[in-house]
Amino acid sequence: MSGFPLPIPVIETENLILRGPRESDFEAFAEFGASDRAQFVGGPYPRIRSWGGFLATYGHWALRGYGMWMLEDRASGKTAGRVGMIFNDGWDEPELGWHVFNGFEGKGYAYEAALAARTHAARHQNLPRPISYIRPDNTRSIALAERLGAKLEREITFFDKPCHVYRHPLPEEAAA
C-alpha cells in the first residue's frame, strides 16, 4: 500500500524535499522523540506517543489543509526532520515549527526548510504571519527564528513552562 492519499504538496529546495510522511519515516521520528533533543517539544517520550504524533501529521493535513512536512535529504534520501505549520487545539494561532533529526544539524536545513514552508503557507494556505512558540532556553531555535526575520512578540506560559512567541514577517517584509 502506498499510503493515505492526502493532497500534501511537495516542495523541493536545493538540499531537501518537503513531503508528506511515509511509514518508513517513523523510525527517525521515534528516535528523535525518545532523545533529549525532543525536550523542547514535550519529550523525550515513549515510542507509542511518537506513533500518535506521527499519525497526527496526517490528521492535521486532513482537518486543517496544512501541516508538517517530513524533510528528505536530497543527497542521501534519508529522513532529516520535520517542518511546517501546526495549529493544535488550545493554541493561540498557527505556528511554524521545525525539528532537525540527529546527523542533519549544522547544515542550514532548518533555515532552508522553514523558509520554504513559511513562503508556501503565506502564498497557498492563507497563513501570512505565523508565530513560533520557543522556550527561552532553546537558543538554537531562537537564533533560527531571528535569522528568518521573526521578532519576539510576547512572553507567555505554555504547557506550564515559560515560552517566547516570535512573530514571522510577511513574505514581502522578509524579502526586503
PEWOPE-V48154 format. One record per residue. N is the residue number from 0. RES is the residue in one letter. SS is DSSP state (@ for helix, = for strand, . for the rest). PSI is psi in whole degrees, -180 to 180 (NA if undefined). D_CENTER is the distance of its C-alpha to the mean C-alpha in whole Angstrom. Layout:
{{N	RES	SS	PSI	D_CENTER} {N	RES	SS	PSI	D_CENTER}}
This chain:
{{0	M	.	137	26} {1	S	.	-5	24} {2	G	.	170	21} {3	F	.	129	20} {4	P	.	62	21} {5	L	.	145	18} {6	P	.	69	18} {7	I	.	119	15} {8	P	.	153	15} {9	V	.	132	15} {10	I	=	129	14} {11	E	=	132	16} {12	T	.	-175	16} {13	E	.	-44	18} {14	N	.	-8	17} {15	L	=	158	14} {16	I	=	119	14} {17	L	=	120	11} {18	R	=	169	12} {19	G	.	159	12} {20	P	.	149	13} {21	R	.	153	16} {22	E	@	-31	18} {23	S	@	-14	18} {24	D	@	-16	15} {25	F	@	-40	15} {26	E	@	-44	17} {27	A	@	-40	15} {28	F	@	-48	12} {29	A	@	-38	15} {30	E	@	-45	16} {31	F	@	-48	13} {32	G	@	-32	14} {33	A	@	-11	17} {34	S	.	163	17} {35	D	@	-20	17} {36	R	@	-18	14} {37	A	@	5	13} {38	Q	@	-28	15} {39	F	@	-3	12} {40	V	@	33	10} {41	G	.	-1	14} {42	G	.	-170	15} {43	P	.	152	17} {44	Y	.	161	18} {45	P	.	161	20} {46	R	@	-41	19} {47	I	@	-35	20} {48	R	@	-36	17} {49	S	@	-42	15} {50	W	@	-44	17} {51	G	@	-42	16} {52	G	@	-38	13} {53	F	@	-45	12} {54	L	@	-31	15} {55	A	@	-23	13} {56	T	@	-46	11} {57	Y	@	-45	14} {58	G	@	-40	15} {59	H	@	-46	13} {60	W	@	-42	13} {61	A	@	-41	17} {62	L	@	-38	17} {63	R	@	-19	15} {64	G	.	8	15} {65	Y	.	168	11} {66	G	.	-156	8} {67	M	=	137	6} {68	W	=	152	7} {69	M	=	146	9} {70	L	=	124	9} {71	E	=	125	13} {72	D	=	120	15} {73	R	.	-37	18} {74	A	.	-42	21} {75	S	.	-20	21} {76	G	.	3	19} {77	K	.	155	17} {78	T	=	120	13} {79	A	=	-9	12} {80	G	=	-161	8} {81	R	=	151	5} {82	V	=	151	3} {83	G	=	-168	4} {84	M	=	132	6} {85	I	=	145	8} {86	F	.	83	11} {87	N	.	159	13} {88	D	.	132	17} {89	G	.	-5	18} {90	W	.	156	15} {91	D	.	-41	17} {92	E	.	175	15} {93	P	.	143	11} {94	E	=	141	8} {95	L	=	117	6} {96	G	=	161	3} {97	W	=	149	3} {98	H	=	132	6} {99	V	=	129	9} {100	F	.	161	11} {101	N	.	133	15} {102	G	.	-8	17} {103	F	.	5	15} {104	E	.	158	14} {105	G	.	11	16} {106	K	.	1	16} {107	G	.	10	14} {108	Y	@	-39	12} {109	A	@	-43	9} {110	Y	@	-49	11} {111	E	@	-46	12} {112	A	@	-44	9} {113	A	@	-40	7} {114	L	@	-44	11} {115	A	@	-44	11} {116	A	@	-43	9} {117	R	@	-42	10} {118	T	@	-45	13} {119	H	@	-44	13} {120	A	@	-40	12} {121	A	@	-42	15} {122	R	@	-32	17} {123	H	@	-11	17} {124	Q	.	11	15} {125	N	.	43	17} {126	L	.	73	14} {127	P	.	-27	16} {128	R	.	70	15} {129	P	.	169	12} {130	I	=	168	12} {131	S	=	125	10} {132	Y	=	121	11} {133	I	=	127	12} {134	R	.	143	15} {135	P	.	-22	18} {136	D	.	2	18} {137	N	.	74	15} {138	T	@	-32	16} {139	R	@	-41	14} {140	S	@	-35	11} {141	I	@	-45	14} {142	A	@	-40	15} {143	L	@	-46	12} {144	A	@	-44	12} {145	E	@	-38	16} {146	R	@	-33	16} {147	L	.	-4	14} {148	G	.	6	17} {149	A	.	149	15} {150	K	=	143	18} {151	L	=	122	18} {152	E	=	-41	19} {153	R	=	165	20} {154	E	=	135	21} {155	I	=	176	20} {156	T	=	126	20} {157	F	=	121	17} {158	F	.	44	18} {159	D	.	21	21} {160	K	=	151	20} {161	P	=	143	20} {162	C	=	143	17} {163	H	=	141	16} {164	V	=	117	15} {165	Y	=	135	14} {166	R	=	127	15} {167	H	.	150	14} {168	P	.	162	17} {169	L	.	152	18} {170	P	@	-41	18} {171	E	@	-28	22} {172	E	@	-38	21} {173	A	@	-33	19} {174	A	@	-20	21} {175	A	.	NA	24}}
